[in-house]
Amino acid sequence: MVVMVVAVLVLSSSMFVSYPWSLKQEDLSSNQQSGNADQGVDPIYSRKLLNFVRRETRKEMDSPAGEKERAGGGEIRKRILRIVPPPGRLSNHYQHVWPGMKFGWRIVVGTVIGFFGAAFGSVGGVGGGGIFVPMLTLIIGFDPKSSTAISKCMITGAAAATVYYNIKLRHPTLDLPIIDYDLALLFQPMLVLGISIGVAFNVIFADWMITVLLIILFIGMSTKAFFKGVETWKKETITKKESARRLAPTDNGTQTEPNESKASKVSIIENVYWKELGILVAVWIIILSLQIAKNKTTTCSASNWALNLLQIPVAFGASAYEAIRLYKGWTVIASRGEAGRIWRVHQLILYCFGGIMAGVVGGMLGLGGGFILGPLFLELGVPPQVSSATATFAMLFSASLSVVEYHLLHRFPVPYSLYFAAAATVAAFAGQSVVRRIIAILGRASLIIFVLAFTIFVSAISLGGVGISNMIKQIEEKKYLGFDDICAY
């Protein structure tokens, strides 16, 4: 995990240094006002266009013909501009909308919403991407695809803070870490593979298709999580009554002494399962290397597809290793208690498929995958605290990998990403501290489930509303609503 965090920090620093700071915001503004605002202007395109015009103008003016035509420089400029394709025709690439970064009400409101989104998302184990994406689109002014990419940066920051907070904590009832490393090893490789598929689908699928999928999936998941929270609340009520009865004085005036409480925190060396963590980090490094190598190939070339397909045996190999150990009884999902000792083949296949689907949805929508993993872990019988901590732990790998992928695709501006990632990191620390204290006081871990259900529902409303609004606008403007060409990005 340390290697992964260091790698992301080094990459962020290199992105910050290599960002085209010399590009003036006035250049973007003038281009948008001249009719390209609906397409958006990529800063990288603008810089290339400006350099091209300057270079060709210098050639023309230094030529023999330029001596005679120097007085008619306007004609030379017009002739040069005629051979420069407009932004929409330079290529078939998606054109981003990246607003200038300056202090104002948009930054303030966006920061507040992002802060609460990260706080609730970290507690529920869902990351908060369903709140980040609408905020970045509607308030800050990014295009949907750039918002998805920046959302991943925020999820990575919040997940890193949450994992750091949880890595010393213990299971609420058993003598185990609060992060279930065996459960993470079963799901995380599939989640990472699904993220790569989801990033590709984000390019291919039209916005309205993603919106329909999102609304159906999220409303279903939030409803299921809510009823699970109600069920857990009732069980907690019964447990609290039994505890009160045991502590009440008996007829002879004595009372039952409570069991001595175990330590809630231990050292990292003792609390981490290093073998499972090593496998997870190895999978992350291998797939990251494949993504970097893929970026140096031509899109849709044979080598590009080969590098894409090589991710499959890596992810399946790691998850299959854990699945076989569970099936043979060589290891258990200890956080489930006795229920974690018996596994059937169809269960393992179904859960691995659930990990892939969580990654696909996360890659498509800019979410962390916890929107599916969290409710799925709860259905497995994992306690809410363990479910949230383990889902966030898995998301740290998948979200950080997505950040690298999106950067290689030039999908987000670095300054905004660093700023909002830092805000999400602080919010995650605050959310974990406050909610854990409330749970300790009330004895109600079901609060985590209600936070999960609430966050998913709010995400369904916000993302669905934005998607429907964009879909209506596209229909009115008679824009193309079919599939996009993945080879053109």
N, C-alpha and C positions, 0 to 999 in steps of 0.2 A: 504493500500500500504506500509505503514511503517513496519507493521508486516511482510509482504512478503519479503521486502528487508532485514530486520534483520534476517529472517530465512535463506535466501540464504547466507548471510555473515557468519552466525554461521556454516552453513553446509560447506562452503568453508574452514573455519578455521579448522574444524574437519578433513576434507579431507587432508589438508596440513599437519597436525600433524600426521595423521595415515598413510601417504604415506611411502612405504618401501624405505627410504633413504639409508639403509645399503647395498642395492643391487649395486654391482659395474657394471659400464658400460662395463668393459672388459669381464664380464661373458656373457653379451648379445652379444657383438661383436664376441666372440669365438664361441658361439652357432650358430650365423648367418653364419659365415664362414664355419662351419662344415656341411652345407647343409640344414639348416633350414631357410635361409634368405628369401626364397620364401614364407614361411608360416608366418614369423614374430614370435617373441617370446614375450609372455606376461610376464612382470616383476613379476607378482604374481606367475605364473607357475615356473619361474626360481628360485624364492626364496624357493618355496615348494620342488622343485627337489633337490636343494642344501642341504636343511635341511634333506631330506629323505636319501640322499646318506651318509651324515655325521653320521646320527643316526644308519643306518644299518652297516656302516663300524665299528663304535665303538662297536656294539653288537658282530660282528664277531671277532674282535680283542680281546675282553674281554672274549670270550668263551674259553673252554679248547682246542678246535681245533685250536684256533687262536695262542696259544703258539707254536704249531708245524709249523704252516703255516706263522709265522710272516715274515720269510725270503721271502716268496712268496706273498707279499702283492699285487703284481700286479694281481695275479690270483683271490684273494679275491675281489679286486675292479671290475674285469671283471665280476665275478659271480653276484655281486650286480647290476651292470649296466645292466645285461641281464634281470633282473626282473623289471627295471624301464622303463615304456613305453616312447617312444619319444614324443615330444610336440604334434604332429599331432594325436597321439593315446591316449593321456591322457584322452581325451573326444572328443566329436564332436563339442566342442565350437570353435567359430571363434577365430583365433589367431591374436592378434593385432601387429602392427609394431609401436613402440614408440622410435624414435631416441633420443639420449642423448641430453640434453639441454646444449649447450655451445655456446659462442659468436662466430659468424662468418658471412660470407656473406649471408647464408641462413636466419639467424635471422634478419639481417638488411633489406634484400629485402622483406622478409615476413612481417615485421613490416610496411614498407612503403606501400605495397599493402593493408595490412589490415587496415591501417590508412585511406587511400582514400576510400576503400570499406565501412568502417563504416561511414565516413563523408557523402558520397553520399547516402548510405542506410538509414541513419537517416533522411536525408532531404526528400527523397522520401517515407519514411514510410515503407520500405521493409526489413530493418534489415541489408542487405548486405551479407547474407549467400551464395548467388550465386557466390560471389567473394572469400569469406573466404575458402570454401571447396576446390576449385582448388589450391589456394595458399598453404593450409596446406598439400595437397596431393603431388603436383608437386615440390614445393620449400622446404618445411620443411621436407617432407618425411614420413608423416603418412599414414597409410592405409585408404581407403575410409570411413569405418565406424567410425574410431576414428576421422577422420577429420570432419565428420558430427557432432559428439558429441562436439568437441572443438568449432566448429562453433556456436553451441547453447550458449556456454558460452560467446562468443564474442557478439552475438546478445543480450543477457541479459544485458551485460554491456552497450552497445550502447543504448538499449531501456530505461534503468534506467536513463541514463544521459539525453536523449531526453525528457522523462516524467518530470524529475526535471526541465528542461528548460521551458517546456510548461505549467506547472501546474498553473502558475500565469497569463498566457496570456489570452486575450479575443478574441472572434470571430472577424474576420476582418470587418464585416459590421453590425452585430447584437449585442445586449447587452447580450452576453452569453459567457461561457467559450469556449476556442478554442478546448477543448476536449469534444466531445459529449458523455456524460455518458449513455444516453438512447440507443444510437446506439451501444456503447460498450457492454452494458448489453444484447442486442439482439444477438450479434455475439460472444462475448468472451467465454461463456460456451460451445457453439458448437465448437469453435476453440480449446479449451482445450481437449474436447472429441476427436476431430479429431487428435490431437497430439498423444494421447495414441494409437489410431488405426495406425497412421503413423509409430510410433516407432516399432510396431509389424510387419508392412509391410516391414520396412527397414530390418528386419531379414529374412523375408520369401522370398521376391522378389529378383530375380537375378539382377545384376547390369545393364544388357542390357535392361531389362524391365523398370527400373527406368529411364534410359537414353532416351529411346524412348518417354516415358510420358513427361519427362522434356522438350525435344526439341519442341514437338508439343504444349504443354501448354504455355511455355514461349515466343515462337515466336508469338503466337496468342495474348497473353496478352500485349506484348511490342508494337505490331502493333496497337492494340486497344487504348492503352494509348497514343501513339504518335498522332493519329488522334484526340483524345480527347484534347490533348495539343494544337494542331493547332486550333481546334474549340474555345477553351478558349482564345487563343491569339487574335483571330479575335474579340471576344466579348470585350476583354480588350481594343483593339484599338478603337472600337466604343465608349466605355465608356470614354476613355481618350479624344476623340474628343469632346464629349458632355460636359465634365467637362471644357475643354478649352473654349468652346463657352459660357458657363455660366459665366465664369470668365472674359470674354472679355468685354471691356467698351461698354455701349449702346450708342444710339444716343445722349442722354442728358448728356453724360460724366460720368455716374455712372456705377458701376459694381456690380454684384451680390456677396454678401459675402458668402463664404463657411460656411457650417454648422460647429458648434463647435465640434471639435474632442473629442471623448470619451476616457477615460483612456485605455491604451493598456495593463496595468498590474494592478492587484488588489491583495489583500491578499489571501493566500491559503484558509483560513477559509471561505471567501466569494465566492471563485471561484470553490470550489469542491462540487459536489452533493454527500453528505455523505451517503445517503440511498443507492443509486445505487453502490457507491464504497464499502460499507459494504457487499452488496450481492456478488459482484465480489470477494472480499477477502475471504468471507465464502466459495464460490465455490472452490477457489484455495486451501484453507486449507483442505476441505473435500476430494478433489480428491488427494491431496498430501498425506494425511493420508492413503487413500486406496492404493496408490502406495507403501508406506513404508510397510504397512501390507502385501501387495501382495509379496513383496520381501522376506518375511520370510516364504513363503509357497513354496511347490514344484511346479516347472513349469508344467503347464497343469493339475494340480490336481483339484479336485472339488472346494476346497476353493480358489484356484488361479483364476479359471474362475468366481466364485461367486463375488470376489472382483473386477474383471475386469468389470463385468456386472453391478455392483452397481454404476459405474460412469455414466451410461446412465440416470437413473432417476434424478440424481443430476444435470447433465448438461441440460437435457430436461426440468426439473422443473424450473430452473432459466430463461432459454430463453422463455419458455411458459408463465411464469409470465409477462415478458415484452411484449411478442407478444399479449397477451390478453388485456393488458392495451392500447397498440397501436390500436388494432382493435376496442375496445370500445370507444376510444377517450379520455381516462382518462389521457393520456400523449401523447406527440408528439416528433418527431425528429425535434427539433426546428431549427437545423442548416440548414435544407432544406427549411426553410421559410414556405410558405403556402402549398407547395407540401408535407410537412411532416405530414400533418394532416389527410390524407386519406390513409388507408391501407386495402388491400383485403387479404383474407385468403391465396390464392395461392401465393401472393407476399411474405408474411411472411414465408410460408413453403419453398419457393425457396431461400430466403435469409439465413434462418437457414441452409439449405443444403449447401449453398455456404460457410458458416462458417465452417462446418464439413470438406468440401473438402479442404479449406485453411489449416486446421490443419493437415489433412492427408498428403498433399503435404509437409508441413513444417516438419512433423515428419519423413517422408521418406527421404527427401533430406537435412535435417539439416538447413532448412530455417525458417524464422520467421512467415510465413503465410501472411505477408503483400504483397507478390507478387500477391495474389488474392484479399485480402481485399482492398488494395489501389485502383486498378482499379474498383472494385465493388462499393466502396463508391463514386467514381467519377461519375459512371453511375447513382447512386441514386440522383445526383444533389448536393452533398455536396461540398463546396468550397475546393480547393486544400490544403490550410493550415489546415483546420479542418480534411480533409481526412487523411493527413499525421500524424497529432497529434493523432487522434483517433486510427488509425491502429497501431501506435507504442505503444500506451497505452494498446491495447489488446494483442500485441505481448509480452509485459513485463510479463504478467501472463503466457502465453503459453510457452515462451522460458525458463523462470525460472523453470517451472514445468518439462520441458524436461531435464534441467541440472540435476535436482534431479534424474529423471528416469535413465538417462545415467550413473550417478555416481553409482546408485544402481546396475547397470549392469556392472560396472567396465570398462567403455568404453573410458575413457580419463585419461591422466596423469595430476595431479593437478598443478605442476609448470608451464607447458606450458599454461594451461587453465587460470590461474591467470594472467600471463603475458599478453597474448593476450586480455583478457577481459579488463584489465586496459588500454591497448593501444586503444581499441575500445571505451572505455568510454571517453577518452580525445578527440578522433577524432569526436565523436558525438557532444560534446560541441562546438568544432571548426566549424564543418559543419553547425550546427544550427545558430551560431552567424554570420558567413559570409553570408550565403544565405538569412537570414532574413534581413540583412542590404541591400543586393543587391535588394531584392524585394521592400523594403521601398523606395529605390532610384528610381528604374525603374517603380514601380507600376505594375509589371508583376508577379502575383502569378502562372501563367502558367509555369514558370520556374520549379516549383516543379513537375509538370506533366512530363515535358521533362526529368528531372533528374530521375523520376520513370521509364519512358520508356527506357532511356539509361541504367539504372542499370539492368533492367530485360533482355534487349537484350544482354548486356555483360555477364550476368549470363548464358543465354542460350548458348552463344558461348563457354564460358569457361567450364561450367559443361558438355555441350554436347560434346565438344572436348575431355575432359578427359574420359568421358564415352565411346565414340567410340574407343579411343585408347586402353582402357582396354579391351573392347569387342573383338577387333581384336587380342590382345595378348592372350586372353583366348581361342579364336577359334584356333589360331595357336598351342597352347599348349594342345589342345583337353581337356580342363577342363569342368567340369560339369556346364551347363548353365541353369539348371532348378530351381525349387523352393527349398528353404531350409526348414528344419524342425524347426519350432518355438520352439518345446519342447526340442530341443537339445542345445539351447543357455542358 
